[in-house]
Amino acid sequence: MNAEKKYKFKAEIYKVGINWCVNVPTEITSQLIAEKGKIDIKGKINGYDFIKTLMPVKDASHRLFVNQKMMKGGKTALGNIASFEIEQNTGKVSKEYSKPKLLIEQLDKHNLTTDFENLSASRSKDILKYLSYIKTEETLIKNINKLIMQLKNKDKNIRIP
């Protein structure tokens, strides 16, 4: 697997539902590193730069969804054959969210710190992300209390709001 190699191909832009897309040849996708079936890439459509994720398709090659910005930048349209150059995007960084001080205090107070840490990485990240966007302390307290209750009740599907 060569994560730094650039791959070139041409494909016709077609429509699936309301989305424009192209199929990426299996000879290319088989040489890229997939994570949960998806492949993070950066590339060019007719020379226009983009960053996207190739989506797996059951019993077919990966699909690259082409948005309006890419169509305009690549000076192409539905039904046209476009030139693509793609490579693995190894520079994608996952954003980390810190625990609000109030959450830490409440988890400690109710002896639920371990329970929170035992949530799946994606679940705890979603919770911390949501809490990071809350503007008022009143709303933050309300959502933290909801989370504490769910942890106390050992709920299987913990989520806020």
C-alpha positions as a printed NumPy array, in Angstrom:
array([[  0.   ,   0.   ,   0.   ],
       [  1.497,   3.285,  -1.089],
       [ -0.086,   6.175,   0.795],
       [  1.831,   8.911,  -1.065],
       [  1.279,   7.836,  -4.646],
       [ -0.996,   9.852,  -6.934],
       [ -3.508,   7.981,  -9.06 ],
       [ -5.069,   9.292, -12.261],
       [ -8.322,   8.216, -13.902],
       [-11.154,   9.559, -16.009],
       [-14.808,   8.988, -15.177],
       [-18.248,  10.101, -16.254],
       [-20.143,  12.16 , -13.704],
       [-23.541,  10.616, -13.074],
       [-26.376,  11.055, -10.609],
       [-27.468,   8.782,  -7.748],
       [-30.63 ,  10.154,  -6.163],
       [-29.898,  13.859,  -5.892],
       [-26.093,  13.46 ,  -5.685],
       [-23.493,  13.719,  -8.451],
       [-20.729,  11.145,  -8.311],
       [-18.148,   9.032, -10.129],
       [-16.926,   5.495,  -9.554],
       [-13.269,   5.22 ,  -8.602],
       [-11.545,   2.208, -10.224],
       [-10.965,  -0.718,  -7.869],
       [ -7.338,  -0.93 ,  -9.091],
       [ -6.858,   2.439,  -7.359],
       [ -8.942,   1.999,  -4.206],
       [ -7.389,  -1.397,  -3.473],
       [ -4.039,   0.377,  -3.034],
       [ -5.378,   2.979,  -0.603],
       [ -5.949,   2.575,   3.121],
       [ -9.611,   2.387,   4.122],
       [-10.923,   3.099,   7.594],
       [-14.333,   1.528,   8.243],
       [-14.646,   1.198,   4.466],
       [-14.132,   4.921,   3.82 ],
       [-10.994,   6.342,   2.215],
       [ -9.865,   9.909,   2.949],
       [ -8.373,  11.506,  -0.157],
       [ -7.216,  14.776,  -1.618],
       [ -7.14 ,  15.35 ,  -5.308],
       [ -7.986,  17.317,  -8.404],
       [-10.923,  17.309, -10.798],
       [ -9.776,  18.769, -14.123],
       [ -6.981,  20.506, -12.178],
       [ -9.245,  21.89 ,  -9.42 ],
       [ -8.176,  20.908,  -5.846],
       [-10.546,  19.165,  -3.439],
       [-10.527,  17.083,  -0.247],
       [-13.154,  14.331,   0.066],
       [-13.889,  10.849,   1.377],
       [-14.457,   7.926,  -0.972],
       [-17.556,   6.019,   0.086],
       [-17.804,   2.229,  -0.156],
       [-20.542,   0.743,  -2.342],
       [-21.79 ,  -2.803,  -1.801],
       [-20.504,  -5.146,  -4.536],
       [-18.917,  -2.242,  -6.469],
       [-15.984,   0.154,  -6.411],
       [-15.816,   3.172,  -4.111],
       [-17.809,   6.239,  -5.067],
       [-16.562,   9.828,  -5.08 ],
       [-19.354,  12.342,  -4.564],
       [-18.844,  15.478,  -6.635],
       [-20.302,  18.672,  -5.202],
       [-21.221,  21.917,  -6.948],
       [-17.974,  23.63 ,  -5.924],
       [-15.964,  20.808,  -7.536],
       [-18.132,  20.902, -10.687],
       [-17.696,  24.664, -11.042],
       [-13.972,  24.631, -10.193],
       [-13.358,  21.693, -12.537],
       [-15.439,  23.352, -15.271],
       [-17.513,  20.237, -15.806],
       [-21.12 ,  19.077, -15.622],
       [-23.372,  16.06 , -15.199],
       [-22.774,  13.555, -18.012],
       [-19.275,  14.868, -18.777],
       [-16.118,  12.803, -18.44 ],
       [-13.72 ,  14.47 , -16.008],
       [-10.048,  13.85 , -15.265],
       [ -9.216,  12.988, -11.669],
       [ -5.958,  12.769,  -9.768],
       [ -6.247,  11.459,  -6.214],
       [ -3.993,  10.439,  -3.354],
       [ -4.45 ,   9.247,   0.224],
       [ -5.075,  12.145,   2.599],
       [ -2.869,  11.363,   5.567],
       [ -3.119,  14.903,   6.944],
       [ -6.673,  14.564,   8.268],
       [ -6.688,  15.443,  11.952],
       [ -9.421,  14.455,  14.36 ],
       [-10.46 ,  17.372,  16.583],
       [-10.324,  16.752,  20.299],
       [-12.786,  18.362,  22.732],
       [-11.942,  19.023,  26.369],
       [-14.201,  18.197,  29.291],
       [-15.858,  21.277,  30.761],
       [-14.828,  21.892,  34.387],
       [-18.468,  21.538,  35.444],
       [-18.679,  18.075,  33.841],
       [-15.497,  16.927,  35.603],
       [-16.881,  18.168,  38.956],
       [-20.236,  16.404,  38.477],
       [-18.642,  13.136,  37.321],
       [-16.376,  13.186,  40.408],
       [-19.231,  14.132,  42.749],
       [-21.355,  11.18 ,  41.554],
       [-18.417,   8.733,  41.151],
       [-19.172,   8.404,  37.418],
       [-15.801,   9.365,  35.937],
       [-14.985,   5.725,  35.086],
       [-18.462,   5.214,  33.607],
       [-17.946,   8.216,  31.321],
       [-14.47 ,   7.032,  30.333],
       [-15.926,   3.6  ,  29.48 ],
       [-18.215,   5.095,  26.835],
       [-17.051,   4.442,  23.283],
       [-14.568,   6.986,  21.939],
       [-17.08 ,   8.248,  19.367],
       [-19.877,   8.566,  21.967],
       [-17.78 ,  10.555,  24.435],
       [-16.406,  12.711,  21.598],
       [-19.966,  13.477,  20.403],
       [-20.989,  14.449,  23.941],
       [-17.939,  16.67 ,  24.485],
       [-18.398,  18.251,  21.051],
       [-22.033,  19.063,  21.829],
       [-21.132,  20.501,  25.239],
       [-18.397,  22.667,  23.659],
       [-20.992,  24.522,  21.559],
       [-23.277,  25.415,  24.476],
       [-23.296,  29.154,  25.178],
       [-25.05 ,  29.529,  28.543],
       [-24.163,  27.972,  31.879],
       [-27.852,  27.186,  32.477],
       [-28.032,  25.043,  29.329],
       [-24.694,  23.422,  30.157],
       [-25.914,  22.453,  33.642],
       [-29.174,  21.068,  32.225],
       [-27.325,  18.869,  29.7  ],
       [-24.702,  17.692,  32.195],
       [-27.497,  16.732,  34.63 ],
       [-29.194,  14.759,  31.845],
       [-25.898,  12.968,  31.124],
       [-25.338,  12.223,  34.841],
       [-28.83 ,  10.697,  35.125],
       [-28.223,   8.471,  32.1  ],
       [-24.881,   7.307,  33.504],
       [-26.467,   6.612,  36.92 ],
       [-29.262,   4.619,  35.265],
       [-26.665,   2.669,  33.252],
       [-28.554,   3.585,  30.058],
       [-27.316,   1.672,  27.012],
       [-27.702,   4.536,  24.51 ],
       [-26.35 ,   7.602,  26.299],
       [-26.784,  10.82 ,  24.343],
       [-27.502,  14.491,  24.745],
       [-29.435,  16.665,  24.03 ]])
